[in-house]
Structure formats: structure tokens, C-alpha cells
Amino acid sequence: MNPDLLRGNLDLILLSLLEQTPLYGFAILQAARDQTGGYFEFKEGSLYPALHRLEAEGLLSGQPGEVGRNGKPRKYYAITDQGRQILQHKRQEFAEFTRAVAQLGKAGA
């Protein structure tokens, strides 16, 4: 997968993954991989800065959860009401973008 596509759509991906249930970091990575048949395979180095940014913007809220293997509580991220509104907007933008890309080259065909 082209990493530029991932970077440009990371907020949409993360908000979509957290739409149904709160998850902690590693579980988010697993869900992204599992739900897309391995297409989204991203690293923690890009995940956590994005989660922290979305939390700072009020689109996610983080809550401590169960204790992980390292003895520290896992931080679970949940989508906020504002995050759901932004997710809906981002999905509409993405749908319009993909429709426009699909139309390219068809006029002359």
C-alpha cells in the first residue's frame, strides 16, 4: 500500500475503527489488519501520534482500562460525538473523491 494514501486517510481509518467499540493501541493495529485482510498494516510510530492528536482535537477520548502484560493500564480510545460528526463528514468527502477519480478518463472514452 502506498504510505501517502495511509497518511492522507489515517483519521478516517482510525475513527472508523473506533466507531463501534473503544480499543487500545495494539488492538487498533490488529483490527485494522484483520478487517482489511492485511491491507492496513501500519506501525505504532504512526498510530500513537495520530491517536494523541485526535484526542487533543476532541474527536477521541482516552480512558485507562485493564492492565496489560507490562503491568501498566491500557489506554482505550473511544470516539466522541464530535468525532462521529467528523467521521460522517470524512466519509462523504472520501466518497466524493473516489467518485471523481473514477470519472477521470471516462469523458474521452
C-alpha positions in Angstrom: 0.0 0.0 0.0 1.2 3.5 -0.8 2.1 5.2 2.5 0.9 8.5 1.2 -2.6 7.1 0.9 -2.5 5.9 4.5 -1.2 9.3 5.8 -3.9 11.2 4.0 -6.7 8.9 5.3 -5.4 7.9 8.8 -8.1 10.0 10.7 -10.8 8.4 8.6 -9.4 4.9 9.2 -8.9 5.4 13.0 -12.3 7.0 13.6 -13.9 4.2 11.6 -12.2 1.5 13.6 -13.3 3.1 16.9 -16.9 3.8 15.7 -18.3 0.6 17.3 -16.2 0.0 20.4 -13.3 1.5 22.3 -9.9 -0.1 21.6 -6.4 0.2 22.9 -3.4 0.8 20.7 -2.3 -2.7 19.8 -5.9 -3.8 19.4 -6.4 -1.0 16.9 -3.5 -2.2 14.8 -4.9 -5.8 14.9 -8.4 -4.6 14.0 -7.1 -2.6 11.0 -5.1 -5.5 9.7 -7.8 -8.1 10.3 -10.8 -6.1 9.0 -8.9 -5.3 5.8 -7.3 -8.6 5.1 -3.9 -7.2 5.9 -4.2 -4.1 3.6 -3.8 -1.7 6.5 -0.6 -2.7 8.2 0.7 0.3 10.0 3.2 0.8 12.7 2.9 2.1 16.3 5.1 5.1 15.3 2.3 6.5 13.1 -0.6 5.3 15.3 0.1 6.9 18.6 0.8 10.4 17.4 -2.4 10.3 15.4 -4.4 9.0 18.4 -2.9 11.7 20.7 -3.7 14.4 18.1 -7.3 13.2 17.6 -7.7 13.1 21.4 -6.4 16.7 21.7 -8.8 17.8 19.0 -11.7 16.3 21.0 -12.5 13.6 18.4 -11.4 10.7 20.7 -11.4 10.3 24.4 -8.9 8.1 26.2 -9.7 6.1 29.3 -7.5 3.8 31.3 -8.5 0.1 31.1 -7.3 -3.3 32.0 -3.7 -3.8 33.0 -1.5 -5.1 30.1 1.3 -7.6 30.2 3.7 -4.8 31.1 1.8 -4.1 34.3 0.5 -0.7 33.1 -3.1 0.1 32.4 -4.0 0.1 28.7 -5.4 3.3 27.4 -8.7 2.7 25.5 -9.7 5.2 22.8 -13.4 5.9 22.2 -14.9 8.1 19.5 -16.7 11.2 20.8 -19.9 12.8 19.5 -17.8 15.4 17.7 -15.6 12.5 16.3 -18.7 10.8 14.9 -19.7 14.1 13.1 -16.2 14.4 11.7 -16.3 10.7 10.6 -19.5 11.2 8.7 -18.0 14.3 7.0 -14.8 12.5 6.1 -16.7 9.6 4.7 -18.7 11.9 2.5 -15.5 13.7 1.3 -13.9 10.3 0.6 -16.9 9.1 -1.4 -17.0 12.2 -3.5 -13.2 12.0 -4.1 -13.4 8.3 -5.2 -16.4 9.1 -7.5 -14.4 11.9 -9.1 -11.3 9.8 -9.5 -13.4 7.0 -11.1 -14.7 9.6 -13.7 -11.3 10.6 -14.8 -10.6 9.5 -18.3 -14.2 8.4 -19.0 -15.1 11.5 -20.9 -12.8 10.8 -23.8 -13.5 7.0 -23.8 
